[in-house]
Amino acid sequence: MHLVAIGGSDAGISAALRSREFDPTSDVTVVVADAYPNFSICGIPYYISGEVTHWRDLAHRTHADLQATGMRPRLDTLAADINVPGQRVALRGPDHAQSWLDYDELVVGTGAVPVRPPIEGLQHLGIKDGVHLLHSMGDTFALTTTLDEDGCRTRQMLGDQTPKVGHELRRKTLRRRCRHRSDRAARARAW
Ligand SMILES: Cc1cc2nc3c(=O)[nH]c(=O)nc-3n(C[C@H](O)[C@H](O)[C@H](O)COP(=O)(O)OP(=O)(O)OC[C@H]3O[C@@H](n4cnc5c(N)ncnc54)[C@H](O)[C@@H]3O)c2cc1C
């Protein structure tokens, strides 16, 4: 039995781990759009504040830990299409080459997409304007780069998927202050 899980966060990784636990002979592939499988999204505010000192510490398990469970993580790989009658998923890998992956069982754990509130003009603004969405590790690196580059200028938080997260992030970003600036610059993105 080949189980394919699309998504390498809580849902996808839990499904993959459980499948291996139930049946250690099962063939499990996890397709992950980015290079950060099994990271604690909930811990991102703590990394922004500096309470978690290295972004790698947000990982519940390393890539090697995941491989050791017997699953096959395919990182930087986008699931671009699902052919249900043919039971296969179209993948776009790190080299942008497309291929098909057959499955017997499919789990789609692709999470949510941050909502942009209907504020006039907001749809035209992005990272270069200092406007960030925060959901993935990529978003996190973009935000910390902005915070490190612009120092401690005023910033406005527009909530999050839960009011608690927006509040937590606001509190932690204020706590962060400038002292993390040089530390973070010194810690290269090397994985
Ligand atoms: C800043 C922040 C703080 C949070 N804090 C808390 C908290 O304190 N407590 C709490 O309970 N919840 C919290 N949450 C919510 C929690 O993180 C989510 O509920 C949880 O991450 C959802 O997991 P998921 O696996 O469903 O989706 P996600 O975590 O969204 O993961 C989606 C996965 O799918 C992958 N993916 C997406 N599209 C594709 C594709 N086409 N092909 C391949 N891969 C794809 C992504 O790369 C990712 O690996 C927080 C969320 C945020 C953003």
The ligand as an SDF file (V2000), in Angstrom:
LIG
                    3D

 53 58  0  0  0  0  0  0  0  0999 V2000
    1.7410   32.3000   13.5610 C   0  0  0  0  0  0  0  0  0  0  0  0
    0.8250   31.1450   13.9230 C   0  0  0  0  0  0  0  0  0  0  0  0
    0.7030   30.7270   15.2600 C   0  0  0  0  0  0  0  0  0  0  0  0
   -0.1630   29.6760   15.5920 C   0  0  0  0  0  0  0  0  0  0  0  0
   -0.2790   29.3130   16.9180 N   0  0  0  0  0  0  0  0  0  0  0  0
   -1.1330   28.3040   17.2620 C   0  0  0  0  0  0  0  0  0  0  0  0
   -1.2830   27.9090   18.6180 C   0  0  0  0  0  0  0  0  0  0  0  0
   -0.6940   28.4840   19.5330 O   0  0  0  0  0  0  0  0  0  0  0  0
   -2.1180   26.8670   18.8850 N   0  0  0  0  0  0  0  0  0  0  0  0
   -2.8030   26.1960   17.8990 C   0  0  0  0  0  0  0  0  0  0  0  0
   -3.5270   25.2450   18.1930 O   0  0  0  0  0  0  0  0  0  0  0  0
   -2.6650   26.5540   16.5830 N   0  0  0  0  0  0  0  0  0  0  0  0
   -1.8610   27.5940   16.2530 C   0  0  0  0  0  0  0  0  0  0  0  0
   -1.7460   27.9450   14.9260 N   0  0  0  0  0  0  0  0  0  0  0  0
   -2.4760   27.1770   13.9250 C   0  0  0  0  0  0  0  0  0  0  0  0
   -1.7290   25.8940   13.5430 C   0  0  0  0  0  0  0  0  0  0  0  0
   -0.3890   26.2090   13.2310 O   0  0  0  0  0  0  0  0  0  0  0  0
   -2.4280   25.2440   12.3560 C   0  0  0  0  0  0  0  0  0  0  0  0
   -3.7190   24.8870   12.7690 O   0  0  0  0  0  0  0  0  0  0  0  0
   -1.6790   24.0090   11.8800 C   0  0  0  0  0  0  0  0  0  0  0  0
   -0.3650   24.3480   11.4630 O   0  0  0  0  0  0  0  0  0  0  0  0
   -2.4390   23.3880   10.7260 C   0  0  0  0  0  0  0  0  0  0  0  0
   -1.6850   22.3010   10.2650 O   0  0  0  0  0  0  0  0  0  0  0  0
   -1.9290   21.7100    8.8090 P   0  0  0  0  0  0  0  0  0  0  0  0
   -1.0330   20.5260    8.6660 O   0  0  0  0  0  0  0  0  0  0  0  0
   -3.3980   21.4890    8.6070 O   0  0  0  0  0  0  0  0  0  0  0  0
   -1.5580   22.8800    7.7940 O   0  0  0  0  0  0  0  0  0  0  0  0
   -0.2990   23.8490    7.6510 P   0  0  0  0  0  0  0  0  0  0  0  0
    0.4580   23.9820    8.9300 O   0  0  0  0  0  0  0  0  0  0  0  0
   -0.8300   25.0720    6.9980 O   0  0  0  0  0  0  0  0  0  0  0  0
    0.6410   23.1010    6.6260 O   0  0  0  0  0  0  0  0  0  0  0  0
    0.3300   22.9640    5.2720 C   0  0  0  0  0  0  0  0  0  0  0  0
    1.4130   22.1210    4.6370 C   0  0  0  0  0  0  0  0  0  0  0  0
    1.0500   21.8560    3.3040 O   0  0  0  0  0  0  0  0  0  0  0  0
    2.1200   22.2050    2.4340 C   0  0  0  0  0  0  0  0  0  0  0  0
    1.5100   22.4960    1.1350 N   0  0  0  0  0  0  0  0  0  0  0  0
    0.5570   23.4220    0.8430 C   0  0  0  0  0  0  0  0  0  0  0  0
    0.2070   23.3290   -0.4530 N   0  0  0  0  0  0  0  0  0  0  0  0
    0.9480   22.3260   -0.9730 C   0  0  0  0  0  0  0  0  0  0  0  0
    1.0430   21.7370   -2.2770 C   0  0  0  0  0  0  0  0  0  0  0  0
    0.2680   22.1440   -3.3120 N   0  0  0  0  0  0  0  0  0  0  0  0
    1.9350   20.7360   -2.4640 N   0  0  0  0  0  0  0  0  0  0  0  0
    2.7280   20.2840   -1.4470 C   0  0  0  0  0  0  0  0  0  0  0  0
    2.6600   20.7980   -0.1850 N   0  0  0  0  0  0  0  0  0  0  0  0
    1.7770   21.7990    0.0300 C   0  0  0  0  0  0  0  0  0  0  0  0
    2.8380   23.3410    3.1360 C   0  0  0  0  0  0  0  0  0  0  0  0
    4.1640   23.4960    2.6560 O   0  0  0  0  0  0  0  0  0  0  0  0
    2.7890   22.8150    4.5740 C   0  0  0  0  0  0  0  0  0  0  0  0
    3.8090   21.8480    4.7860 O   0  0  0  0  0  0  0  0  0  0  0  0
   -0.9080   29.0000   14.5640 C   0  0  0  0  0  0  0  0  0  0  0  0
   -0.7530   29.4060   13.2250 C   0  0  0  0  0  0  0  0  0  0  0  0
    0.0860   30.4750   12.9020 C   0  0  0  0  0  0  0  0  0  0  0  0
    0.2000   30.8810   11.4290 C   0  0  0  0  0  0  0  0  0  0  0  0
  1  2  1  0
  2  3  1  0
  2 52  2  0
  3  4  2  0
  4  5  1  0
  4 50  1  0
  5  6  2  0
  6  7  1  0
  6 13  1  0
  7  8  2  0
  7  9  1  0
  9 10  1  0
 10 11  2  0
 10 12  1  0
 12 13  2  0
 13 14  1  0
 14 15  1  0
 14 50  1  0
 15 16  1  0
 16 17  1  0
 16 18  1  0
 18 19  1  0
 18 20  1  0
 20 21  1  0
 20 22  1  0
 22 23  1  0
 23 24  1  0
 24 25  2  0
 24 26  1  0
 24 27  1  0
 27 28  1  0
 28 29  2  0
 28 30  1  0
 28 31  1  0
 31 32  1  0
 32 33  1  0
 33 34  1  0
 33 48  1  0
 34 35  1  0
 35 36  1  0
 35 46  1  0
 36 37  1  0
 36 45  1  0
 37 38  2  0
 38 39  1  0
 39 40  1  0
 39 45  2  0
 40 41  1  0
 40 42  2  0
 42 43  1  0
 43 44  2  0
 44 45  1  0
 46 47  1  0
 46 48  1  0
 48 49  1  0
 50 51  2  0
 51 52  1  0
 52 53  1  0
M  END
$$$$
